[in-house]
Amino acid sequence: MTASDIEVLSCAPGFRYLVAEMTLGLILSGVRSAVDEHERFPRGVVRVDC
């Protein structure tokens, strides 16, 4: 048996849409400051931008 006889498999193709969706969600969250607002809300500090 040689190294060229070993078949290597990857799960990367199965996760491509999940990774793309997670990336989009993180970008939108950062742009909208969603995490910061989530941290302020339980303390009763709400920012209103209209």
Sequence and secondary structure as in RCSB ss.txt:
>XXXX:A:sequence
MTASDIEVLSCAPGFRYLVAEMTLGLILSGVRSAVDEHERFPRGVVRVDC
>XXXX:A:secstr
  GGG     SHHHHHHHHHHHHHHHHHHHHHTHHHHHHHGGGT      
